[in-house]
Amino acid sequence: MKFKVVAVGGTFDCIHKGHRTLLTKAFECGEKVIIGVTTDDFLHKLGKVVHNRYDERVRRLKEYLLTRYPSERFEIHSLDDYFGPGIYREEVEALVASAETAGRVELANRRRVEMGLKPLDLVVVSMVLAEDGKPISSSRIRSGEIDGEGRVMQVE
């Protein structure tokens, strides 16, 4: 493992292959993983629609994680903005992010430096593509376009 503590964040509305890839990378490179889950209020501010409320998304995420990792290897926190409190903890050494969200680490590092903290390293995880070559996303799954593994759903 490369880092003692890494941070990762997401909405985790339905745990799909892209989420699993992101989380696997986080656990591969961090002894401990701080996971931020976007709150319902933050999603509302962003204009995002989800199927599951925050508590349900956290419950399902925790259930998934506990089948693979010991509970002492992760913490789950709420995200009321793009970073959440975990990103400002001194022990966090790296951010694990998809290529889609990796650009935000620059802003996080500016804030960290202002607070007297060391900048974060960035571990970028490529977007996981569905069979049709487009990224797997919860919104595509919700619309019935693809399933959680990225298989294109047959249109009747």
Secondary structure, 3 states (H helix, E strand, C coil): CCEEEEEEEECCCCCCHHHHHHHHHHHHHEEEEEEEEECHHHHHHHCCCCCCCHHHHHHHHHHHHHCCCCHHHEEEEEECCCCCHHHHCCCCCEEEEECCCHHHHHHHHHHHHHCCCCCCEEEEECCCECCCCCECCHHHHHCCCECCCCCECCCC
